[in-house]
């Protein structure tokens, strides 16, 4: 099993969700996060005063898939639907999941997904 964590621009969330559903991905967890990478924040003007936004609002998706087929489908769906071609499009991280347990039924691993 693999866990996909994707950090994307908030306005791309609906596009990414639709692409994942079309790819057969049934569940995901979404969090609103803030951070920065190469963007290093930016300056904005509000009511005549300039201020620096150091942490940019992003959305973090967490998805667990049972096999490499779903992993590849999910990665392709995220890459194509989240891409704008501009700085700050985000990152995707993939890691190994050792154990999964569904609390309600005690099912484990792939059965728990």
Backbone as a printed PyTorch tensor [residue, N CA C, xyz], in Angstrom:
tensor([[[  0.8390,  -1.1760,   0.0000],
         [  0.0000,   0.0000,   0.0000],
         [  0.8850,   1.2410,   0.0000]],

        [[  0.4090,   2.2710,  -0.6520],
         [  1.1470,   3.5260,  -0.7590],
         [  0.2730,   4.6870,  -0.3200]],

        [[  0.9200,   5.6810,   0.2820],
         [  0.2330,   6.9090,   0.6660],
         [  0.7420,   8.0270,  -0.2340]],

        [[ -0.1900,   8.7430,  -0.8270],
         [  0.1220,   9.8930,  -1.6670],
         [ -0.2560,  11.1400,  -0.8790]],

        [[  0.6880,  12.0490,  -0.7530],
         [  0.4160,  13.3590,  -0.1670],
         [  0.7080,  14.3760,  -1.2600]],

        [[ -0.2750,  15.1760,  -1.5960],
         [ -0.1160,  16.1750,  -2.6410],
         [ -0.4540,  17.5450,  -2.0760]],

        [[  0.4250,  18.5010,  -2.3090],
         [  0.1960,  19.8850,  -1.9220],
         [ -0.1060,  20.6430,  -3.2070]],

        [[ -1.3040,  21.2330,  -3.2950],
         [ -1.7310,  21.8850,  -4.5320],
         [ -2.3190,  23.2650,  -4.2430]],

        [[ -2.5280,  24.0200,  -5.3120],
         [ -3.1940,  25.3210,  -5.1820],
         [ -4.6710,  25.0860,  -4.8560]],

        [[ -5.2400,  25.8680,  -3.9430],
         [ -6.6260,  25.6440,  -3.5200],
         [ -7.6430,  25.6540,  -4.6600]],

        [[ -7.4740,  26.5240,  -5.6530],
         [ -8.4700,  26.6160,  -6.7150],
         [ -8.4330,  25.4230,  -7.6670]],

        [[ -7.4370,  24.5410,  -7.5290],
         [ -7.3490,  23.3420,  -8.3690],
         [ -7.9890,  22.1210,  -7.7020]],

        [[ -8.4700,  22.2620,  -6.4820],
         [ -8.9980,  21.1190,  -5.7350],
         [-10.1360,  20.4130,  -6.4600]],

        [[-11.1110,  21.1490,  -6.9670],
         [-12.2440,  20.5080,  -7.6490],
         [-11.7910,  19.7440,  -8.8850]],

        [[-10.8650,  20.3160,  -9.6510],
         [-10.3500,  19.6330, -10.8430],
         [ -9.6360,  18.3370, -10.4600]],

        [[ -8.8300,  18.3990,  -9.4060],
         [ -8.0860,  17.2190,  -8.9670],
         [ -9.0520,  16.1530,  -8.4600]],

        [[-10.0400,  16.5660,  -7.6730],
         [-11.0180,  15.5960,  -7.1460],
         [-11.7510,  14.8930,  -8.2780]],

        [[-12.2070,  15.6460,  -9.2730],
         [-12.8940,  15.0460, -10.4180],
         [-11.9970,  14.0610, -11.1610]],

        [[-10.7350,  14.4240, -11.3600],
         [ -9.7960,  13.5430, -12.0620],
         [ -9.5420,  12.2640, -11.2660]],

        [[ -9.4540,  12.3700,  -9.9470],
         [ -9.2420,  11.1890,  -9.1070],
         [-10.4530,  10.2670,  -9.1310]],

        [[-11.6530,  10.8390,  -9.0860],
         [-12.8730,  10.0220,  -9.1530],
         [-12.9370,   9.2890, -10.4890]],

        [[-12.6080,   9.9830, -11.5800],
         [-12.5870,   9.3410, -12.9020],
         [-11.5480,   8.2260, -12.9730]],

        [[-10.4700,   8.3500, -12.1890],
         [ -9.4120,   7.3390, -12.1740],
         [ -9.7510,   6.1690, -11.2520]],

        [[-10.9000,   6.2390, -10.5710],
         [-11.3200,   5.1390,  -9.7070],
         [-10.8480,   5.2470,  -8.2710]],

        [[-10.3640,   6.4080,  -7.8790],
         [ -9.9160,   6.6210,  -6.5020],
         [-11.1340,   7.0210,  -5.6770]],

        [[-11.4210,   6.2440,  -4.6270],
         [-12.6800,   6.4120,  -3.9080],
         [-12.6150,   7.3060,  -2.6760]],

        [[-11.4610,   7.4440,  -2.0570],
         [-11.4240,   8.2210,  -0.8290],
         [-10.1930,   9.0830,  -0.7350]],

        [[-10.3300,  10.1900,  -0.0210],
         [ -9.1910,  11.0780,   0.2010],
         [ -9.4820,  11.9450,   1.4150]],

        [[ -8.4390,  12.4780,   1.9950],
         [ -8.5450,  13.4250,   3.0910],
         [ -7.9590,  14.7460,   2.6140]],

        [[ -8.6490,  15.8360,   2.9080],
         [ -8.2320,  17.1630,   2.4710],
         [ -7.9670,  18.0220,   3.7050]],

        [[ -6.8610,  18.7550,   3.6840],
         [ -6.5350,  19.7040,   4.7580],
         [ -6.1410,  21.0420,   4.1390]],

        [[ -6.5360,  22.1190,   4.7770],
         [ -6.0490,  23.4360,   4.3720],
         [ -4.7480,  23.6680,   5.1070]],

        [[ -3.6910,  23.9650,   4.3640],
         [ -2.3650,  24.1510,   4.9460],
         [ -1.7650,  25.4520,   4.4290]],

        [[ -0.6750,  25.8710,   5.0420],
         [  0.0720,  27.0340,   4.5800],
         [  1.5440,  26.6610,   4.5520]],

        [[  2.2720,  27.2450,   3.6230],
         [  3.6940,  26.9730,   3.5540],
         [  4.3280,  27.7580,   2.4260]],

        [[  5.5920,  27.4610,   2.1900],
         [  6.2760,  28.0740,   1.0610],
         [  7.4070,  27.1690,   0.6270]],

        [[  7.7600,  27.2990,  -0.6250],
         [  8.8960,  26.5950,  -1.1980],
         [  9.7610,  27.6260,  -1.8730]],

        [[  9.9280,  27.4660,  -3.1530],
         [ 10.7340,  28.4270,  -3.9060],
         [ 10.0540,  29.7790,  -4.0300]],

        [[  8.7370,  29.8150,  -3.8260],
         [  8.0130,  31.0850,  -3.9280],
         [  8.4850,  32.0900,  -2.8890]],

        [[  8.8220,  31.6300,  -1.6960],
         [  9.2880,  32.4810,  -0.6050],
         [  8.2940,  33.5680,  -0.2210]],

        [[  7.0160,  33.3510,  -0.4380],
         [  6.0090,  34.3420,  -0.0830],
         [  5.9670,  35.4790,  -1.0890]],

        [[  5.1530,  36.4800,  -0.8020],
         [  5.0310,  37.6260,  -1.6920],
         [  4.4560,  38.8190,  -0.9270]],

        [[  4.5450,  40.0060,  -1.5350],
         [  3.9990,  41.2200,  -0.9310],
         [  2.6240,  41.5130,  -1.5170]],

        [[  1.7390,  42.0170,  -0.6720],
         [  0.4080,  42.4220,  -1.1180],
         [  0.0990,  43.8030,  -0.5610]],

        [[ -0.8330,  44.4720,  -1.2190],
         [ -1.2710,  45.7910,  -0.7860],
         [ -2.7010,  45.6660,  -0.2730]],

        [[ -2.9540,  46.1130,   0.9690],
         [ -4.2840,  46.0490,   1.5530],
         [ -4.5850,  47.3900,   2.2130]],

        [[ -5.6170,  48.0700,   1.7160],
         [ -6.0390,  49.3810,   2.2330],
         [ -4.8560,  50.3520,   2.3320]],

        [[ -4.0480,  50.3530,   1.2870],
         [ -2.9440,  51.2920,   1.2110],
         [ -1.6830,  50.8860,   1.9410]],

        [[ -1.7300,  49.7800,   2.6730],
         [ -0.5440,  49.3270,   3.4060],
         [  0.0020,  48.0600,   2.7590]],

        [[  1.3120,  48.0060,   2.6030],
         [  1.9440,  46.8220,   2.0270],
         [  2.3270,  45.8640,   3.1560]],

        [[  2.0650,  44.5940,   2.9580],
         [  2.4730,  43.5950,   3.9370],
         [  2.9650,  42.3540,   3.2020]],

        [[  3.7690,  41.5590,   3.8950],
         [  4.3830,  40.3750,   3.3020],
         [  3.6060,  39.1400,   3.7260]],

        [[  3.2230,  38.3250,   2.7460],
         [  2.5890,  37.0390,   3.0010],
         [  3.6930,  35.9930,   2.9140]],

        [[  4.1330,  35.4900,   4.0670],
         [  5.2460,  34.5420,   4.0900],
         [  4.7890,  33.1210,   3.8050]],

        [[  3.6120,  32.7550,   4.2810],
         [  3.1100,  31.4000,   4.0890],
         [  1.9110,  31.4460,   3.1500]],

        [[  2.0210,  30.7250,   2.0580],
         [  1.0060,  30.7230,   1.0080],
         [ -0.0510,  29.6620,   1.3350]],

        [[ -1.3510,  29.9890,   1.2220],
         [ -2.4010,  28.9820,   1.4420],
         [ -2.3590,  27.9040,   0.3580]],

        [[ -2.4150,  26.6520,   0.7790],
         [ -2.4260,  25.4930,  -0.1240],
         [ -3.4360,  24.4850,   0.3990]],

        [[ -3.6560,  23.4380,  -0.3770],
         [ -4.5060,  22.3250,   0.0370],
         [ -3.6570,  21.0650,   0.0050]],

        [[ -3.7830,  20.2450,   1.0370],
         [ -3.0510,  18.9820,   1.1060],
         [ -4.0390,  17.8310,   0.9600]],

        [[ -3.7950,  16.9810,  -0.0160],
         [ -4.5960,  15.7780,  -0.2160],
         [ -3.8090,  14.5910,   0.3040]],

        [[ -4.4860,  13.6850,   0.9950],
         [ -3.8690,  12.4380,   1.4350],
         [ -4.7270,  11.2980,   0.9070]],

        [[ -4.0720,  10.3880,   0.1940],
         [ -4.7710,   9.2730,  -0.4510],
         [ -3.9560,   8.0120,  -0.2100]],

        [[ -4.6170,   6.9200,   0.1560],
         [ -3.9470,   5.6290,   0.2910],
         [ -4.5060,   4.7050,  -0.7810]],

        [[ -3.5980,   4.0890,  -1.5410],
         [ -3.9980,   3.1670,  -2.6060],
         [ -3.4160,   1.7890,  -2.3230]],

        [[ -4.1060,   0.7670,  -2.8400],
         [ -3.7310,  -0.6050,  -2.5090],
         [ -2.6500,  -1.1960,  -3.3950]],

        [[ -2.4880,  -0.6590,  -4.6250],
         [ -1.4990,  -1.2640,  -5.5220],
         [ -0.9190,  -0.2330,  -6.4820]],

        [[  0.0860,  -0.6650,  -7.2450],
         [  0.7810,   0.2520,  -8.1550],
         [ -0.1040,   0.7470,  -9.2940]],

        [[ -1.0900,  -0.0450,  -9.6860],
         [ -2.0000,   0.3910, -10.7490],
         [ -2.7500,   1.6530, -10.3140]],

        [[ -3.3370,   1.6200,  -9.1160],
         [ -4.0440,   2.7970,  -8.5990],
         [ -3.0730,   3.9310,  -8.2920]],

        [[ -1.8720,   3.5950,  -7.8470],
         [ -0.8670,   4.6180,  -7.5840],
         [ -0.5760,   5.4090,  -8.8560]],

        [[ -0.3020,   4.7130,  -9.9370],
         [  0.0150,   5.3840, -11.2000],
         [ -1.1570,   6.2010, -11.7290]],

        [[ -2.3740,   5.6630, -11.6050],
         [ -3.5630,   6.4020, -12.0440],
         [ -3.7410,   7.6800, -11.2190]],

        [[ -3.5610,   7.5620,  -9.9090],
         [ -3.7310,   8.7200,  -9.0280],
         [ -2.6700,   9.7740,  -9.3000]],

        [[ -1.4170,   9.3520,  -9.4550],
         [ -0.3450,  10.3070,  -9.7220],
         [ -0.5770,  11.0510, -11.0250]],

        [[ -0.9790,  10.3450, -12.0510],
         [ -1.2310,  10.9820, -13.3500],
         [ -2.4100,  11.9560, -13.2520]],

        [[ -3.4590,  11.5490, -12.5350],
         [ -4.6290,  12.4180, -12.3680],
         [ -4.2510,  13.7060, -11.6430]],

        [[ -3.4550,  13.5990, -10.5890],
         [ -3.0570,  14.7850,  -9.8270],
         [ -2.1530,  15.6770, -10.6720]],

        [[ -1.1440,  15.0700, -11.3130],
         [ -0.1950,  15.8630, -12.1050],
         [ -0.8920,  16.6480, -13.2080]],

        [[ -1.7840,  16.0060, -13.9330],
         [ -2.4000,  16.6850, -15.0720],
         [ -3.4520,  17.7050, -14.6480]],

        [[ -4.1950,  17.4230, -13.5890],
         [ -5.2810,  18.3310, -13.2140],
         [ -4.8360,  19.4680, -12.2970]],

        [[ -3.7030,  19.3400, -11.6050],
         [ -3.2410,  20.3930, -10.6990],
         [ -2.2720,  21.3530, -11.3800]],

        [[ -1.7900,  20.9920, -12.5430],
         [ -0.7470,  21.7780, -13.1950],
         [ -1.3020,  23.0400, -13.8480]],

        [[ -0.6500,  24.1790, -13.5290],
         [ -0.9550,  25.4430, -14.2060],
         [  0.2410,  25.8950, -15.0410]],

        [[  1.4090,  25.3300, -14.7420],
         [  2.6240,  25.7290, -15.4290],
         [  3.3120,  26.9190, -14.7890]],

        [[  2.7870,  27.3710, -13.6610],
         [  3.3640,  28.5220, -12.9660],
         [  3.9700,  28.0760, -11.6470]],

        [[  4.8490,  28.9020, -11.1070],
         [  5.4930,  28.5780,  -9.8350],
         [  4.4260,  28.3800,  -8.7560]],

        [[  4.6530,  27.4080,  -7.8820],
         [  3.7200,  27.1490,  -6.7890],
         [  2.6620,  26.1140,  -7.0960]],

        [[  2.8080,  25.3680,  -8.2100],
         [  1.8210,  24.3290,  -8.5370],
         [  1.7650,  23.2430,  -7.4700]],

        [[  2.8580,  22.9890,  -6.7580],
         [  2.8260,  22.0530,  -5.6490],
         [  3.7970,  20.9160,  -5.7790]],

        [[  3.6150,  19.9330,  -4.9150],
         [  4.4720,  18.7580,  -4.8490],
         [  3.6190,  17.5370,  -4.5600]],

        [[  4.1580,  16.3740,  -4.9440],
         [  3.5290,  15.0910,  -4.6200],
         [  4.5750,  14.2350,  -3.9230]],

        [[  4.1850,  13.6360,  -2.8130],
         [  5.0660,  12.7410,  -2.0670],
         [  4.4060,  11.3660,  -1.9940]],

        [[  5.1850,  10.3140,  -2.1660],
         [  4.6690,   8.9450,  -2.0790],
         [  5.4760,   8.2000,  -1.0280]],

        [[  4.7760,   7.5350,  -0.1170],
         [  5.4490,   6.7590,   0.9230],
         [  4.7510,   5.4150,   1.1100]],

        [[  5.4530,   4.5150,   1.7450],
         [  4.9530,   3.1600,   2.0040],
         [  4.0840,   3.1670,   3.2640]],

        [[  2.9790,   2.4250,   3.2270],
         [  2.1050,   2.2480,   4.3920],
         [  2.3080,   0.8310,   4.9120]],

        [[  2.6490,   0.7240,   6.1800],
         [  2.9020,  -0.5990,   6.7670],
         [  1.6270,  -1.2890,   7.2340]],

        [[  0.6860,  -0.5250,   7.7480],
         [ -0.5080,  -1.1360,   8.3390],
         [ -1.6840,  -0.1950,   8.2120]],

        [[ -2.8570,  -0.7480,   7.9220],
         [ -4.1010,   0.0060,   7.8940],
         [ -5.1570,  -0.7990,   8.6430]],

        [[ -5.9240,  -0.1340,   9.4990],
         [ -6.9780,  -0.8070,  10.2580],
         [ -8.2360,   0.0420,  10.1910]],

        [[ -9.3570,  -0.5700,   9.7990],
         [-10.6530,   0.1100,   9.8630],
         [-11.1770,  -0.0940,  11.2830]],

        [[-11.3450,   0.9770,  12.0080],
         [-11.7040,   0.9010,  13.4240],
         [-13.0500,   0.2150,  13.6330]],

        [[-14.0370,   0.5460,  12.7960],
         [-15.3930,   0.0200,  12.9880],
         [-15.4610,  -1.4980,  12.8900]],

        [[-14.7210,  -2.1020,  11.9300],
         [-14.8690,  -3.5340,  11.6590],
         [-13.6340,  -4.3730,  11.9820]],

        [[-12.5480,  -3.7360,  12.3610],
         [-11.2560,  -4.4020,  12.5960],
         [-10.6360,  -4.9890,  11.3350]],

        [[-11.1710,  -4.6260,  10.1490],
         [-10.5410,  -5.0810,   8.9050],
         [ -9.1480,  -4.4590,   8.8160]],

        [[ -8.2370,  -5.1740,   8.1350],
         [ -6.8660,  -4.7030,   8.0610],
         [ -6.3810,  -4.6160,   6.6170]],

        [[ -5.3840,  -3.7660,   6.4280],
         [ -4.6680,  -3.5800,   5.1820],
         [ -5.6070,  -3.2900,   4.0100]],

        [[ -5.4970,  -4.0160,   2.8780],
         [ -6.3130,  -3.6920,   1.7000],
         [ -7.8140,  -3.7820,   2.0030]],

        [[ -8.2190,  -4.7090,   2.8800],
         [ -9.6340,  -4.8360,   3.2290],
         [-10.1460,  -3.5870,   3.9580]],

        [[ -9.2460,  -2.8780,   4.6060],
         [ -9.6400,  -1.6900,   5.3630],
         [ -9.7880,  -0.4490,   4.4780]],

        [[ -9.2790,  -0.5350,   3.2610],
         [ -9.3920,   0.6210,   2.3690],
         [-10.7980,   0.6900,   1.8220]]])
